[in-house]
């Protein structure tokens, strides 16, 4: 068994090298509500992406294109921060898993 490192041996900032843990663990099934993004209301300010604790806002070519429902836990931060109400939180049973 590998020996665990002490706190003094951790990299600065506590960053775990590799950073693949989140990608390997699909945690979207935890949520009770899901964010539904409305492209027509969105002004591409990227505040939802910046504030999302799960990096679940999908960005392509510097624009929001949707939500990564495999990893979104439904916290609602994206909906709360959106200045144009372009994200609605809906009960999970009403949402559709569009990727």
N, CA, C and O of each residue as an XYZ file, in Angstrom:
396
protein
N       0.853     -1.184      0.000
C       0.000      0.000      0.000
C       0.896      1.243      0.000
O       1.883      1.310      0.733
N       0.539      2.217     -0.827
C       1.322      3.452     -0.920
C       1.114      4.292      0.334
O       0.020      4.348      0.895
N       2.173      4.931      0.749
C       2.104      5.786      1.927
C       1.498      7.133      1.548
O       1.854      7.715      0.524
N       0.585      7.623      2.375
C      -0.040      8.920      2.117
C       0.949     10.041      2.413
O       1.750      9.945      3.343
N       0.888     11.093      1.622
C       1.745     12.251      1.839
C       1.207     13.086      2.984
O      -0.002     13.143      3.212
N       2.103     13.729      3.696
C       1.718     14.677      4.737
C       1.391     16.020      4.115
O       1.666     16.241      2.936
N       0.815     16.908      4.887
C       0.393     18.199      4.338
C       1.573     19.011      3.819
O       1.401     19.808      2.896
N       2.746     18.836      4.374
C       3.925     19.579      3.921
C       4.418     19.086      2.560
O       5.155     19.794      1.873
N       4.015     17.880      2.170
C       4.457     17.303      0.906
C       3.515     17.593     -0.255
O       3.823     17.251     -1.397
N       2.367     18.220      0.019
C       1.406     18.516     -1.040
C       1.903     19.677     -1.901
O       2.613     20.549     -1.400
N       1.548     19.705     -3.170
C       1.941     20.827     -4.029
C       1.296     22.134     -3.546
O       0.264     22.120     -2.876
N       1.912     23.238     -3.891
C       1.381     24.547     -3.524
C      -0.046     24.674     -4.039
O      -0.320     24.349     -5.195
N      -0.939     25.133     -3.208
C      -2.339     25.295     -3.580
C      -3.146     24.019     -3.406
O      -4.355     24.015     -3.634
N      -2.495     22.943     -3.008
C      -3.200     21.688     -2.799
C      -3.727     21.058     -4.076
O      -4.647     20.241     -4.029
N      -3.164     21.422     -5.202
C      -3.620     20.895     -6.486
C      -3.173     19.442     -6.616
O      -2.015     19.109     -6.365
N      -4.091     18.605     -7.004
C      -3.761     17.207     -7.233
C      -3.329     17.057     -8.690
O      -4.120     17.322     -9.595
N      -2.094     16.640     -8.929
C      -1.619     16.493    -10.312
C      -2.510     15.530    -11.101
O      -2.968     14.519    -10.571
N      -2.742     15.849    -12.340
C      -3.580     15.003    -13.188
C      -4.962     15.578    -13.371
O      -5.427     15.703    -14.503
N      -5.626     15.928    -12.302
C      -6.921     16.591    -12.352
C      -7.996     15.862    -13.118
O      -8.831     16.513    -13.746
N      -8.017     14.542    -13.097
C      -9.009     13.804    -13.873
C     -10.152     13.275    -13.021
O     -11.084     12.679    -13.562
N     -10.113     13.469    -11.725
C     -11.126     12.877    -10.849
C     -12.541     13.296    -11.231
O     -13.435     12.452    -11.295
N     -12.755     14.562    -11.482
C     -14.106     15.036    -11.823
C     -14.584     14.437    -13.144
O     -15.758     14.096    -13.287
N     -13.691     14.312    -14.089
C     -14.073     13.767    -15.393
C     -14.487     12.303    -15.291
O     -15.322     11.833    -16.064
N     -13.906     11.588    -14.342
C     -14.205     10.165    -14.198
C     -15.458      9.889    -13.372
O     -16.012      8.791    -13.437
N     -15.907     10.870    -12.601
C     -17.041     10.674    -11.710
C     -18.237     11.479    -12.173
O     -18.294     12.694    -11.986
N     -19.180     10.798    -12.771
C     -20.403     11.470    -13.227
C     -21.322     11.643    -12.025
O     -21.867     10.676    -11.491
N     -21.480     12.896    -11.613
C     -22.231     13.188    -10.388
C     -23.581     13.840    -10.663
O     -24.250     14.282     -9.729
N     -23.989     13.909    -11.912
C     -25.247     14.555    -12.274
C     -26.479     13.892    -11.692
O     -27.522     14.535    -11.571
N     -26.386     12.634    -11.333
C     -27.558     11.946    -10.785
C     -27.898     12.412     -9.371
O     -28.927     12.010     -8.827
N     -27.072     13.234     -8.778
C     -27.314     13.735     -7.420
C     -28.387     14.815     -7.381
O     -29.005     15.023     -6.337
N     -28.619     15.495     -8.471
C     -29.434     16.712     -8.425
C     -30.936     16.426     -8.348
O     -31.427     15.391     -8.798
N     -31.635     17.391     -7.758
C     -33.101     17.361     -7.710
C     -33.678     18.312     -8.749
O     -34.807     18.142     -9.211
N     -32.870     19.332     -9.115
C     -33.272     20.290    -10.143
C     -32.158     20.372    -11.172
O     -30.991     20.131    -10.863
N     -32.532     20.715    -12.400
C     -31.541     20.876    -13.452
C     -31.675     22.259    -14.072
O     -32.783     22.784    -14.183
N     -30.549     22.858    -14.479
C     -30.601     24.135    -15.173
C     -30.958     23.924    -16.644
O     -30.408     23.043    -17.306
N     -31.867     24.723    -17.135
C     -32.224     24.684    -18.551
C     -31.829     26.037    -19.140
O     -32.354     27.078    -18.745
N     -30.897     26.004    -20.089
C     -30.337     27.218    -20.683
C     -31.164     27.638    -21.882
O     -31.509     26.815    -22.730
N     -31.484     28.938    -21.950
C     -32.264     29.496    -23.052
C     -31.322     30.332    -23.924
O     -30.928     31.436    -23.548
N     -30.976     29.801    -25.066
C     -30.021     30.454    -25.969
C     -30.493     31.836    -26.422
O     -29.678     32.741    -26.602
N     -31.784     32.000    -26.602
C     -32.304     33.286    -27.097
C     -32.177     34.401    -26.070
O     -32.008     35.560    -26.449
N     -32.251     34.085    -24.793
C     -32.106     35.100    -23.750
C     -30.645     35.382    -23.391
O     -30.325     36.445    -22.859
N     -29.773     34.433    -23.685
C     -28.369     34.507    -23.266
C     -27.625     35.622    -24.005
O     -27.734     35.748    -25.225
N     -26.864     36.434    -23.253
C     -26.058     37.507    -23.847
C     -24.562     37.142    -23.874
O     -23.717     37.981    -24.187
N     -24.254     35.887    -23.544
C     -22.876     35.381    -23.577
C     -21.929     36.157    -22.654
O     -20.778     36.401    -23.015
N     -22.398     36.536    -21.494
C     -21.544     37.229    -20.524
C     -20.607     36.258    -19.801
O     -19.626     36.679    -19.189
N     -20.910     34.962    -19.873
C     -20.115     33.877    -19.292
C     -20.083     33.874    -17.764
O     -19.249     33.195    -17.165
N     -20.974     34.618    -17.138
C     -21.015     34.616    -15.670
C     -21.392     33.235    -15.139
O     -20.876     32.818    -14.102
N     -22.273     32.524    -15.821
C     -22.659     31.178    -15.395
C     -21.445     30.251    -15.402
O     -21.244     29.482    -14.462
N     -20.652     30.320    -16.440
C     -19.447     29.495    -16.564
C     -18.438     29.837    -15.478
O     -17.850     28.950    -14.858
N     -18.246     31.126    -15.256
C     -17.267     31.582    -14.274
C     -17.629     31.125    -12.858
O     -16.747     30.752    -12.085
N     -18.912     31.153    -12.517
C     -19.355     30.842    -11.155
C     -19.709     29.381    -10.915
O     -19.872     28.984     -9.761
N     -19.831     28.580    -11.942
C     -20.224     27.175    -11.777
C     -19.147     26.405    -11.012
O     -18.007     26.328    -11.470
N     -19.492     25.831     -9.846
C     -18.494     25.099     -9.070
C     -18.136     23.738     -9.672
O     -17.154     23.122     -9.258
N     -18.913     23.267    -10.631
C     -18.674     21.949    -11.221
C     -18.176     22.010    -12.655
O     -18.080     20.977    -13.317
N     -17.861     23.192    -13.143
C     -17.466     23.402    -14.545
C     -18.417     22.680    -15.505
O     -17.991     22.006    -16.443
N     -19.703     22.841    -15.243
C     -20.721     22.150    -16.032
C     -21.322     22.995    -17.143
O     -22.172     22.510    -17.890
N     -20.904     24.232    -17.267
C     -21.373     25.061    -18.371
C     -20.453     24.799    -19.558
O     -19.241     24.998    -19.469
N     -21.028     24.356    -20.661
C     -20.237     23.982    -21.835
C     -19.960     25.230    -22.671
O     -20.878     25.966    -23.033
N     -18.680     25.457    -22.970
C     -18.245     26.610    -23.750
C     -17.559     26.106    -25.023
O     -16.694     25.232    -24.966
N     -17.947     26.658    -26.156
C     -17.267     26.370    -27.422
C     -17.088     27.697    -28.146
O     -18.031     28.478    -28.275
N     -15.884     27.942    -28.611
C     -15.566     29.200    -29.308
C     -15.953     30.412    -28.465
O     -16.502     31.385    -28.983
N     -15.669     30.350    -27.181
C     -15.911     31.421    -26.222
C     -17.388     31.774    -26.084
O     -17.727     32.920    -25.786
N     -18.272     30.796    -26.300
C     -19.714     31.011    -26.141
C     -20.328     29.825    -25.417
O     -19.909     28.681    -25.594
N     -21.333     30.121    -24.597
C     -22.080     29.062    -23.925
C     -22.853     28.284    -24.978
O     -23.502     28.865    -25.847
N     -22.774     26.964    -24.888
C     -23.509     26.127    -25.839
C     -24.439     25.145    -25.137
O     -25.206     24.444    -25.797
N     -24.381     25.083    -23.811
C     -25.257     24.167    -23.097
C     -24.738     23.840    -21.713
O     -23.892     24.546    -21.164
N     -25.265     22.746    -21.152
C     -24.927     22.318    -19.801
C     -24.475     20.856    -19.847
O     -25.089     20.031    -20.524
N     -23.418     20.550    -19.134
C     -22.934     19.180    -19.005
C     -23.722     18.521    -17.874
O     -23.362     18.641    -16.703
N     -24.791     17.830    -18.233
C     -25.665     17.222    -17.226
C     -25.039     16.007    -16.551
O     -25.531     15.569    -15.511
N     -23.977     15.458    -17.109
C     -23.304     14.345    -16.446
C     -22.626     14.780    -15.154
O     -22.460     13.975    -14.237
N     -22.232     16.058    -15.078
C     -21.497     16.539    -13.914
C     -22.228     17.623    -13.118
O     -21.839     17.902    -11.984
N     -23.256     18.233    -13.665
C     -24.007     19.279    -12.971
C     -24.763     18.673    -11.792
O     -25.484     17.687    -11.944
N     -24.589     19.277    -10.611
C     -25.274     18.794     -9.416
C     -26.546     19.577     -9.111
O     -27.224     19.296     -8.122
N     -26.878     20.562     -9.955
C     -28.126     21.297     -9.784
C     -28.119     22.305     -8.654
O     -29.158     22.537     -8.036
N     -26.988     22.905     -8.369
C     -26.899     23.855     -7.247
C     -27.662     25.148     -7.512
O     -28.120     25.799     -6.573
N     -27.805     25.531     -8.802
C     -28.550     26.735     -9.147
C     -27.752     28.017     -9.170
O     -28.319     29.086     -9.394
N     -26.449     27.945     -8.945
C     -25.609     29.148     -8.970
C     -25.703     29.826    -10.334
O     -25.796     31.051    -10.416
N     -25.678     29.040    -11.388
C     -25.722     29.606    -12.745
C     -27.012     30.401    -12.967
O     -26.980     31.488    -13.544
N     -28.121     29.871    -12.519
C     -29.410     30.551    -12.681
C     -29.472     31.808    -11.821
O     -30.007     32.831    -12.247
N     -28.929     31.731    -10.624
C     -28.962     32.876     -9.708
C     -28.098     34.030    -10.202
O     -28.443     35.193     -9.991
N     -26.985     33.726    -10.853
C     -26.040     34.762    -11.276
C     -26.389     35.362    -12.634
O     -25.918     36.452    -12.961
N     -27.204     34.675    -13.429
C     -27.488     35.122    -14.793
C     -28.244     36.454    -14.800
O     -29.334     36.543    -14.233
N     -27.680     37.497    -15.436
C     -28.322     38.813    -15.438
C     -29.553     38.896    -16.351
O     -30.328     39.847    -16.249
N     -29.737     37.928    -17.226
C     -30.851     37.958    -18.187
C     -31.853     36.826    -17.977
O     -32.704     36.585    -18.834
N     -31.757     36.129    -16.840
C     -32.660     35.006    -16.556
C     -32.703     34.013    -17.709
O     -33.769     33.523    -18.081
N     -31.533     33.720    -18.270
C     -31.445     32.790    -19.393
C     -31.327     31.341    -18.934
O     -31.269     30.430    -19.759
N     -31.291     31.125    -17.620
C     -31.212     29.769    -17.078
C     -32.325     29.593    -16.052
O     -32.424     30.347    -15.083
N     -33.155     28.590    -16.281
C     -34.234     28.259    -15.356
C     -33.908     26.946    -14.674
O     -33.411     26.014    -15.306
N     -34.190     26.874    -13.381
C     -34.036     25.620    -12.652
C     -35.399     24.926    -12.662
O     -36.401     25.500    -12.237
N     -35.421     23.704    -13.145
C     -36.668     22.934    -13.222
C     -36.466     21.626    -12.458
O     -35.348     21.116    -12.385
N     -37.537     21.085    -11.894
C     -37.394     19.781    -11.232
C     -36.835     18.763    -12.208
O     -37.182     18.758    -13.390
N     -35.976     17.910    -11.705
C     -35.282     16.928    -12.556
C     -36.247     16.116    -13.422
O     -35.943     15.846    -14.584
N     -37.367     15.733    -12.896
C     -38.304     14.903    -13.668
C     -38.877     15.630    -14.882
O     -39.364     14.987    -15.812
N     -38.822     16.993    -14.886
C     -39.341     17.770    -16.009
C     -38.266     18.083    -17.055
O     -38.589     18.426    -18.193
N     -37.010     17.967    -16.678
C     -35.915     18.325    -17.588
C     -35.676     17.250    -18.628
O     -36.121     16.110    -18.495
N     -34.969     17.644    -19.653
C     -34.556     16.686    -20.675
C     -33.046     16.707    -20.734
O     -32.432     17.759    -20.555
N     -32.472     15.620    -20.969
C     -31.010     15.510    -20.968
C     -30.474     15.765    -22.374
O     -30.101     14.832    -23.084
N     -30.440     17.019    -22.762
C     -29.906     17.401    -24.068
C     -28.441     17.754    -23.891
O     -28.105     18.660    -23.129
N     -27.586     17.056    -24.577
C     -26.147     17.338    -24.447
C     -25.634     18.002    -25.681
O     -24.447     18.317    -25.764
